[in-house]
Amino acid sequence: MIKSISIFLFLFLSFIAHADNDALRKIMKKTYPELPIKNIKKTNFNDLYEVYIGGQIIYTNENFDFLIVEGRVVDPKTKNDLTELRLEELTRINFEDLPLSDAIKVVKGDGKRKIAIFSDVDCPYCKRLEKRELSNVDNITIYTFLYPLAIHPEAELKSKKIWCAIDRSKAWSEYIFKDKLPKNSGDCKTPINKVLKLGKELGISSTPTIILSNGKRVPGAIPYKQLEEYLN
């Protein structure tokens, strides 16, 4: 009997929370119809609601009377950044769902550890990650998604040429380390547009962006030692 009542209360409270979230979503959409709201959740702090939108978390109340943008919620007892923890949770990616056949695959050592990287061929930080950090990592499989950004106008054609090479991993390495492109026109069938669409859907706006096998995303050319900590 007690178990049945507990289940009923849980379902009832879940229904109420969902209804509140829908009401807030409608109010926000009416004011800002162009905003792509991905998730709304009531926090444990009075009337504060968490809204995940545009790759960031903002806060408001149930009536949308105010907006807290770029604010952080910190637990005063543990000193944990709750906003950062929630953002990490919301931005996790199912590694197995990534279209790995659309990436350049490089295996080092036994290849048992896995990461995926969204990388721009003309991004200086991507080159730094490859030259200074990844060159020191062993026993890893790296899936590189060619992700040319608009700020590098030649990156898309270069990416296509690398993809169209007979040995893609070699072509990628030679361009990163030697600035040497394969001698082809880059007019073969490539997944570049598909990858660009995927990156946009995942909210990837900068390169390099590393995706660990547990789904955590890590932006930037992080140091080798820090990368090893994540991998282990």
Rosetta blueprint (number, residue, H / E / L):
1 M L
2 I H
3 K H
4 S H
5 I H
6 S H
7 I H
8 F H
9 L H
10 F H
11 L H
12 F H
13 L H
14 S H
15 F H
16 I H
17 A H
18 H H
19 A H
20 D H
21 N H
22 D H
23 A H
24 L H
25 R H
26 K H
27 I H
28 M H
29 K H
30 K H
31 T H
32 Y L
33 P L
34 E L
35 L L
36 P L
37 I E
38 K E
39 N E
40 I E
41 K E
42 K E
43 T L
44 N L
45 F L
46 N L
47 D L
48 L L
49 Y E
50 E E
51 V E
52 Y E
53 I E
54 G L
55 G L
56 Q E
57 I E
58 I E
59 Y E
60 T E
61 N L
62 E L
63 N L
64 F L
65 D L
66 F L
67 L L
68 I E
69 V L
70 E L
71 G L
72 R L
73 V L
74 V E
75 D L
76 P L
77 K L
78 T L
79 K L
80 N L
81 D E
82 L H
83 T H
84 E H
85 L H
86 R H
87 L H
88 E H
89 E H
90 L H
91 T L
92 R L
93 I L
94 N L
95 F H
96 E H
97 D H
98 L L
99 P L
100 L H
101 S H
102 D H
103 A L
104 I E
105 K E
106 V E
107 V E
108 K E
109 G L
110 D L
111 G L
112 K L
113 R E
114 K E
115 I E
116 A E
117 I E
118 F E
119 S E
120 D L
121 V L
122 D L
123 C L
124 P H
125 Y H
126 C H
127 K H
128 R H
129 L H
130 E H
131 K H
132 R H
133 E H
134 L H
135 S H
136 N H
137 V L
138 D L
139 N L
140 I E
141 T E
142 I E
143 Y E
144 T E
145 F E
146 L E
147 Y L
148 P L
149 L L
150 A L
151 I L
152 H L
153 P L
154 E L
155 A H
156 E H
157 L H
158 K H
159 S H
160 K H
161 K H
162 I H
163 W H
164 C L
165 A L
166 I L
167 D L
168 R H
169 S H
170 K H
171 A H
172 W H
173 S H
174 E H
175 Y H
176 I H
177 F H
178 K H
179 D L
180 K L
181 L L
182 P L
183 K L
184 N L
185 S L
186 G L
187 D L
188 C L
189 K L
190 T L
191 P L
192 I H
193 N H
194 K H
195 V H
196 L H
197 K H
198 L H
199 G H
200 K H
201 E H
202 L H
203 G L
204 I L
205 S L
206 S L
207 T L
208 P L
209 T E
210 I E
211 I E
212 L E
213 S L
214 N L
215 G L
216 K L
217 R E
218 V E
219 P E
220 G L
221 A L
222 I L
223 P L
224 Y H
225 K H
226 Q H
227 L H
228 E H
229 E H
230 Y H
231 L H
232 N L
